[in-house]
Amino acid sequence: MNFGEYQKLSRETVIYPDPGNNFVYPTLGLAGEAGEVSDKVSKIIRDKGGKIDEESRKEVAHELGDLLWYMSQLATELSLSLDEVASCNIEKLKSRLERKQLHGNGDHR
């Protein structure tokens, strides 16, 4: 499956208020799911000494899927395709790599 297919199929499962005119809901969901990924990882560190077992891998994968869903909905709300978002991100990273600017901070390195 590619991002375009995912974005189209995931849109069929939207049940939040005013889809097509509501970028706030998926933004908040994205933040919440990022917290859930962080929570799973913190428990792997605390309870399993940082060792990833198959159960932990599946739990993190589940949360990453939820992150992807919210990211897809936000992109759709903003009339962006995930393919475009991914391509632009790779172009940005390649440029930073070529200019030796991967380290540091700031959006415009």
Backbone as JSON, one array per atom type, in Angstrom:
{
  "sequence": "MNFGEYQKLSRETVIYPDPGNNFVYPTLGLAGEAGEVSDKVSKIIRDKGGKIDEESRKEVAHELGDLLWYMSQLATELSLSLDEVASCNIEKLKSRLERKQLHGNGDHR",
  "N": [[0.84, -1.17, 0.0], [0.49, 2.25, -0.75], [1.07, 5.7, 0.28], [-0.95, 7.34, -0.82], [-3.06, 5.55, -1.35], [-3.55, 4.7, 1.26], [-4.34, 7.12, 2.44], [-6.72, 7.67, 1.08], [-8.32, 5.37, 1.71], [-8.33, 5.47, 4.51], [-9.81, 7.71, 4.96], [-12.4, 6.93, 4.71], [-13.14, 6.09, 7.2], [-13.6, 8.19, 8.87], [-15.15, 9.84, 11.56], [-15.37, 12.13, 12.98], [-16.45, 15.47, 14.04], [-17.71, 17.62, 11.47], [-16.13, 16.84, 9.09], [-13.78, 17.69, 6.58], [-13.81, 20.33, 7.03], [-12.44, 20.72, 9.36], [-9.68, 21.0, 10.84], [-8.69, 21.03, 13.38], [-9.53, 18.89, 15.07], [-8.14, 16.48, 14.05], [-5.54, 17.42, 14.5], [-5.34, 17.63, 17.3], [-5.78, 14.95, 17.94], [-3.52, 13.81, 16.78], [-1.48, 14.81, 18.41], [-2.22, 13.6, 20.82], [-1.93, 10.85, 20.21], [0.8, 10.75, 19.68], [1.73, 11.1, 22.24], [0.86, 8.67, 23.31], [2.5, 6.84, 21.95], [4.96, 7.63, 23.01], [4.48, 6.97, 25.69], [4.26, 4.15, 25.55], [6.89, 3.52, 24.79], [8.3, 4.54, 27.0], [7.47, 2.76, 28.96], [8.59, 0.42, 28.01], [11.24, 0.98, 28.48], [11.2, 1.33, 31.29], [9.97, -1.08, 32.3], [11.04, -3.21, 30.88], [13.7, -2.95, 30.63], [14.51, -1.57, 28.38], [14.51, -3.34, 26.3], [13.22, -4.55, 23.32], [10.54, -6.55, 22.8], [8.44, -8.93, 21.01], [5.74, -8.43, 21.65], [5.85, -5.77, 22.63], [6.76, -4.5, 20.32], [4.55, -4.86, 18.63], [2.61, -3.38, 20.04], [3.66, -0.77, 19.91], [3.66, -0.48, 17.13], [0.91, -0.5, 16.65], [0.12, 1.93, 17.86], [1.64, 3.69, 16.29], [0.31, 3.33, 13.9], [-2.12, 4.55, 14.55], [-1.19, 7.16, 14.82], [-0.45, 7.64, 12.17], [-2.98, 7.56, 10.99], [-4.24, 9.88, 12.07], [-2.45, 11.81, 11.1], [-2.86, 11.5, 8.39], [-5.54, 12.34, 8.18], [-5.32, 15.02, 8.98], [-3.65, 16.0, 6.96], [-5.38, 15.66, 4.77], [-7.46, 17.39, 5.52], [-6.14, 19.77, 5.15], [-5.81, 19.85, 2.47], [-3.61, 18.46, 1.44], [-1.48, 15.94, 0.11], [-0.37, 12.84, 1.45], [1.71, 11.7, 0.06], [2.92, 13.95, -1.14], [3.72, 15.33, 1.16], [5.55, 13.49, 2.25], [7.47, 13.39, 0.16], [8.37, 16.07, 0.06], [9.52, 16.23, 2.6], [11.66, 14.4, 2.39], [13.16, 15.69, 0.41], [13.88, 18.03, 1.8], [15.44, 16.9, 3.87], [17.5, 15.68, 2.37], [18.69, 17.95, 1.28], [19.63, 19.2, 3.61], [21.46, 17.25, 4.4], [23.32, 17.33, 2.27], [24.3, 19.9, 2.69], [25.46, 19.58, 5.08], [23.9, 20.01, 7.39], [22.32, 18.51, 9.1], [22.48, 18.25, 11.85], [21.7, 20.31, 14.71], [19.25, 22.94, 15.16], [16.04, 24.32, 14.29], [13.8, 25.23, 11.69], [14.64, 26.14, 9.2], [17.3, 25.3, 8.19]],
  "CA": [[0.0, 0.0, 0.0], [1.23, 3.51, -0.72], [0.42, 6.73, 1.08], [-2.18, 7.8, -1.46], [-4.09, 4.55, -1.09], [-3.87, 4.76, 2.68], [-5.07, 8.35, 2.71], [-8.08, 7.51, 0.55], [-9.04, 4.35, 2.49], [-8.51, 5.9, 5.9], [-10.83, 8.76, 4.99], [-13.7, 6.27, 4.82], [-13.41, 5.77, 8.6], [-13.73, 9.44, 9.63], [-16.43, 10.06, 12.23], [-15.31, 13.33, 13.81], [-17.35, 16.55, 13.6], [-17.47, 18.49, 10.31], [-14.98, 16.48, 8.25], [-13.6, 18.54, 5.41], [-13.7, 21.7, 7.53], [-12.05, 20.59, 10.76], [-8.28, 20.59, 11.0], [-8.36, 21.02, 14.8], [-9.7, 17.56, 15.64], [-7.0, 15.59, 13.8], [-4.32, 17.96, 15.12], [-5.37, 17.22, 18.7], [-5.6, 13.5, 17.95], [-2.12, 13.54, 16.45], [-0.71, 15.07, 19.62], [-2.55, 12.56, 21.79], [-1.33, 9.57, 19.81], [2.26, 10.86, 19.88], [1.91, 10.84, 23.66], [0.69, 7.24, 23.55], [3.73, 6.19, 21.49], [5.97, 7.93, 24.03], [4.14, 6.2, 26.87], [4.65, 2.75, 25.3], [8.36, 3.44, 24.81], [8.77, 4.74, 28.37], [7.22, 1.52, 29.69], [9.6, -0.54, 27.56], [12.46, 1.33, 29.21], [10.99, 1.09, 32.72], [9.59, -2.44, 32.68], [11.73, -4.25, 30.12], [15.11, -2.59, 30.48], [14.77, -1.05, 27.05], [14.55, -4.43, 25.32], [11.99, -4.64, 22.53], [10.07, -7.9, 22.48], [7.42, -8.91, 19.95], [4.54, -7.77, 22.18], [6.11, -4.33, 22.64], [6.83, -4.06, 18.92], [3.17, -4.79, 18.12], [1.93, -2.27, 20.71], [4.15, 0.47, 19.32], [3.16, -0.44, 15.75], [-0.51, -0.12, 16.74], [0.06, 3.37, 18.13], [2.15, 4.38, 15.1], [-0.8, 3.31, 12.94], [-3.06, 5.6, 14.94], [-0.54, 8.42, 14.46], [-0.56, 7.76, 10.72], [-4.37, 7.89, 10.67], [-4.47, 11.29, 12.36], [-1.65, 12.6, 10.17], [-3.55, 11.43, 7.11], [-6.73, 13.19, 8.23], [-4.88, 16.41, 8.99], [-3.2, 16.34, 5.6], [-6.57, 15.78, 3.94], [-8.16, 18.63, 5.9], [-5.36, 20.89, 4.62], [-5.69, 19.61, 1.02], [-2.27, 17.96, 1.15], [-1.4, 14.49, 0.0], [0.74, 12.28, 2.22], [2.83, 11.52, -0.87], [3.59, 15.25, -1.24], [4.34, 15.6, 2.45], [6.72, 12.62, 2.35], [8.47, 13.82, -0.83], [8.95, 17.34, 0.52], [10.36, 15.96, 3.75], [12.9, 13.79, 1.91], [13.93, 16.75, -0.27], [14.44, 18.87, 2.86], [16.51, 16.16, 4.55], [18.63, 15.54, 1.45], [19.35, 19.25, 1.2], [20.39, 19.38, 4.84], [22.59, 16.33, 4.36], [24.3, 17.88, 1.33], [24.88, 21.1, 3.28], [25.95, 19.2, 6.41], [23.06, 20.73, 8.35], [21.38, 17.62, 9.77], [22.52, 18.57, 13.27], [21.27, 21.67, 15.02], [17.8, 23.09, 15.28], [15.43, 25.34, 13.43], [13.19, 24.68, 10.48], [15.28, 26.62, 7.96], [18.75, 25.1, 8.27]],
  "C": [[0.89, 1.24, 0.0], [0.44, 4.55, 0.08], [-0.9, 7.2, 0.48], [-3.34, 6.85, -1.22], [-4.53, 4.61, 0.37], [-4.74, 5.98, 2.98], [-6.52, 8.24, 2.24], [-8.88, 6.53, 1.41], [-9.3, 4.8, 3.92], [-9.61, 6.96, 6.02], [-12.23, 8.18, 5.14], [-14.09, 5.99, 6.27], [-13.56, 7.01, 9.48], [-15.12, 9.55, 10.25], [-16.41, 11.32, 13.1], [-16.18, 14.45, 13.23], [-16.83, 17.33, 12.39], [-16.25, 18.12, 9.48], [-14.96, 17.3, 6.97], [-13.44, 20.0, 5.79], [-13.19, 21.73, 8.97], [-10.62, 20.08, 10.88], [-7.88, 20.49, 12.47], [-8.44, 19.61, 15.38], [-8.53, 16.63, 15.32], [-5.68, 16.1, 14.36], [-4.24, 17.52, 16.58], [-5.17, 15.71, 18.83], [-4.17, 13.1, 17.68], [-1.24, 13.74, 17.68], [-0.96, 13.99, 20.67], [-1.91, 11.23, 21.46], [0.2, 9.61, 19.94], [2.59, 10.61, 21.35], [1.78, 9.36, 23.98], [1.91, 6.45, 23.07], [4.83, 6.4, 22.54], [5.73, 7.12, 25.29], [4.54, 4.73, 26.71], [6.17, 2.6, 25.39], [8.89, 3.62, 26.23], [8.55, 3.48, 29.21], [8.16, 0.4, 29.26], [10.9, -0.28, 28.31], [12.32, 0.95, 30.68], [10.83, -0.39, 33.04], [10.4, -3.53, 32.0], [13.2, -3.92, 29.87], [15.48, -2.1, 29.1], [14.83, -2.11, 25.96], [13.19, -4.54, 24.63], [11.67, -6.11, 22.28], [8.94, -7.79, 21.46], [6.14, -8.23, 20.42], [4.7, -6.25, 22.17], [6.13, -3.77, 21.22], [5.42, -3.89, 18.35], [2.41, -3.62, 18.74], [2.36, -0.93, 20.13], [3.65, 0.61, 17.88], [1.7, -0.01, 15.71], [-0.66, 1.39, 16.94], [0.59, 4.18, 16.95], [1.09, 4.4, 14.01], [-1.82, 4.38, 13.26], [-2.5, 6.98, 14.62], [-0.69, 8.68, 12.96], [-1.99, 8.15, 10.31], [-4.64, 9.37, 10.9], [-3.68, 12.2, 11.41], [-2.32, 12.64, 8.8], [-4.78, 12.34, 7.09], [-6.37, 14.67, 8.24], [-4.42, 16.85, 7.61], [-4.41, 16.54, 4.68], [-7.32, 17.07, 4.24], [-7.46, 19.86, 5.32], [-5.11, 20.78, 3.11], [-4.25, 19.27, 0.62], [-2.34, 16.46, 0.95], [-0.22, 14.02, 0.85], [1.96, 12.03, 1.32], [3.62, 12.82, -1.01], [4.35, 15.57, 0.04], [5.63, 14.78, 2.59], [7.83, 13.06, 1.39], [9.15, 15.11, -0.4], [9.89, 17.13, 1.7], [11.7, 15.35, 3.33], [13.77, 14.83, 1.2], [14.6, 17.65, 0.76], [15.61, 18.17, 3.53], [17.73, 15.97, 3.66], [19.41, 16.84, 1.34], [20.19, 19.51, 2.45], [21.61, 18.48, 4.88], [23.69, 16.87, 3.45], [25.01, 19.1, 1.9], [25.46, 20.86, 4.67], [25.22, 19.95, 7.53], [22.03, 19.83, 9.03], [21.34, 17.87, 11.27], [22.04, 20.01, 13.48], [19.77, 21.73, 15.17], [17.32, 24.22, 14.41], [14.92, 24.71, 12.16], [13.96, 25.02, 9.21], [16.79, 26.54, 8.06], [19.32, 24.86, 6.91]]
}
